[in-house]
Amino acid sequence: MLAQDEGLTAPLRTVSQPDGTSPAAQLPRPGTVKARLTPKRARRQVENDEYGACVRRILRAYSRRVGDGDVEALALLVGLAEEINAAMAEAVKGLRAHGYSWAELGARLGISRQAAQQRRSAS
């Protein structure tokens, strides 16, 4: 109220574009990206070894925390073991879908072809 009484506020005015186009009409539309200005860049792929090393560090740190007296976290650690088992089953399923044989998978797991098939085929 005080600002209006003192004349400090200006009334709203309509701003028109010089060529009659609205700002919304000037926004880029889908599919209008200039290909020569946006080159296709190869995405950096993080190696599985880096992920594996990170997961191993996390698991070791978590087991130390449980070992230092956090008995409540023991059940969570068991849950993690179950999730790791489920993740391994999913990985084996995906590798089988990509054409890897049970012999190849068994060799990577350090077990025989028959053992790999018996342990993981039901998963």
Buried (B, 14 or more C-beta within 10 A) or exposed (E): EEEEEEEEEEEEEEEEEEEEEEEEEEEEEEEEEEEEEEEEEEEEEEEEEEEEEEEEEEBEEBBEEBEEEEEEBEEEBEEBEEEEEEEBBEEBEEBBEEEEEBEBBBEEBEBEBEEBBEBBEEE
